[in-house]
Amino acid sequence: MQNNLSLSGGLDALLVITPHSDLDDEHCERITRQLRSELMQLDVDAVRRAPSVVAAPDGAKPGDPFTLGAIIVSLSTSGALVAVIETARDWLQRQNQPHGLKITINNNSVELADATDEERSALVALLIRQTDNGS
């Protein structure tokens, strides 16, 4: 596989962090910012917070609604996709507590905490094929 194939039309990767059950929302926000900061250093088109898909609870502070622990990364090359997956995996391995981290692209998902190197490679290859076929 070539290292930097163009992905026709580009694609968005949704990364969702499931923090360790002992952690509060503030800590989840902090670790999300850390991962987002690392992803912004990559050669990707954009990195942004995922918009909220649920209404804010009564009494919540006003502001831009977003999904806690969720990041969207827009990319247009296979090299960027590989870099996002590897950066997320490395970030996850450096954490002091066991968090979950799920990456979803084109309705295909992988849990990085549980994925082997072979599973990650297979996901990248599948996503590139699907995107190049216009799926």
Buried (B, 14 or more C-beta within 10 A) or exposed (E): EEEEBEBEEBBBBBBBBBBBEEEEEEEBBEBBEBBBEBBEEBEBEEBBBBEEEEEEEEEEEEEEEBBBBBBBBBBBBBBBBBBBBBBBBEBBEEBEEEBBBBBBBEEEEBEBBEBEEEEBBEBBEBBBEBBBEEE
